[in-house]
């Protein structure tokens, strides 16, 4: 049996999906590497932000099924968060790397910086969320069904 660390570990944790800005600067590269590390260690599943922007059905479905979404942005422009919002996703956790000292154009990509980002992301994902899931499109039809059942039960 091979106990290699080459594949992501799986667990019974809620499904978290991570999106990174992956922009062209050093901060974007750090954001991308943070997301890839979270994917590799099984903390969250990395998915394709470009697919969200391009409205690719299978990638939108991945986001819709996620119990939690984490967005990692490298700089204050917050392109990744804006991309999700434009696609209709309003509820997600947001790691803004500039808030932990990573500055676009002046922060070399190092293992230490990536580890700082991974640590901040894990902290966010470890927090308990008492809000309803981000995908609540089913509520109007659920409400209608409850009203119908209530009215049918009346004498």
Beta strands, then each sheet from edge to edge (+ up, - down):
strand 1: 16-20
strand 2: 45-46
strand 3: 68-73
strand 4: 93-96
sheet 1: 2+ 1+ 3+ 4+
end
